[in-house]
């Protein structure tokens, strides 16, 4: 049980780093007047790349060589998360007239839950040899 909390704590810490990268890149692009949805895609991809490498090596301690199937599953989970966050970002910003910062924050919170479930159960799953 303690190990599960440690893994979740590491995942959360990596998520914090990813979120900082995401928000910093998004803010920079917004200051440069890049469309907010394009900025969301670019900033999310920056966080995604960091997430894959940090979670693979540190959170889930994968020793075997990375493979394309694992990376593809990771990208699929994150592409779904990106689409959902973009929909919520647009909904909060254009329909509810929230500020861009508040809209981004709310969409990110929703995305964190989706991403954790997908990453844990679809990407970095335990193999029989890991038990």
N, C-alpha and C positions, 0 to 999 in steps of 0.2 A: 504494500500500500504506500509506503514512504517513497518508493521508487517512482510511482505514478505521479505523486505530487512534485517530485524533483523534475520529472520530464515536463509536466505541465508548466512548472516555474521557468524552465529553460525556454519552452515554446513561447511563453508570455514575454520573457526578456528579449528573445529574438524578434518577437512581434513589436515590442517597443522600439527596438532599433529600426526595424522596417518602417514603422509608422513615422518615426522621425525623418528617415530618408524620404519617404513619400511626401510628408508635409513640407519639408524643406524644398524639394524639387518642385512640388506643386506651387508653393508660394513664389519661388523664383520665376517660374513660367507665367504665373498670374501677373507679376510685376512687369514682365516683358510683354504683356497683353496677348498671350497665347490663349486661344479659345479654351474655356474651362473644361470641356469634355476631352479635348486633345491633351491638355495639361494633366488631366486625371489618368489617361492612358499611359503617358510617359512616366509620370511619377510612380504609378503603380508598378510598372515594369522594373523600375530601379529598385523598389522595395522587394519585388518578386525575386530578382536575381540574388540579392543579399540573403533573402529568406531560404532559398534552396541550399546555398552553400553552408550557411550557418546551421540550419536545422539538420542537414545531412550529417555534417561533421560533429557538431556539438550536442544538439538535442537528442537525436536518435542514434548517434555514434555508429554510423554505417562504416564498416571497415572495407567491405568489398568495393571494387571499382564501380563508379557510377555507370549507369547504362541508360540508353535512350528511352527504354520503356518507362523507367522510373521518372525520368525527367519529363517525358510526355504526359504521364499521369499528373505530375506536379503542375505542369503548364495548363492542363485541362481544368483542374480544380481551381487554379488561379484565374483562368479565363472566365469561368463561371462566376467566380467571386467578383471579378472586374465588371462584368456585365450587370450583375445585381447592384454593385455599388454605384455604377453610372446611372442606372435607373432611379435609385433612391436619391442620388445627388440631383438629378434633373427634377424629380418630383418635389423634393424639399425646396430647391432653389426657384424653380419656375412656377410651380403650382401653389406652394405654401408661402413663397416669398421670404424664405429665411435668408440670412446672409450666406455668402459663399463659405465662410469659415464654419458656421454652424451646420450648414448642409454637408460639408465635407466631413466634419466630425461625426455626425449622425450616420452617414453612409458608411464610414469606416468602422464604427462600432458594430453595425450589422454584418459587415464583411468579415470581421474577426471571427465571429461565431461560425459562419459558413466555412471559412478557410480552415479553422481548427478541426472541425469534423471531417472535412474532406482530406486534409493532410494526414490525420491520425489513422483514418480507416481505409483510405484508398491509395495513399502514396507510400508512406513509411510504415507499412504493416510488418508485423513480425512474421518471419518465415519459420518453418519447422526447425531449421538448423539453428535459429537464434534462441530457442527456448532452453 
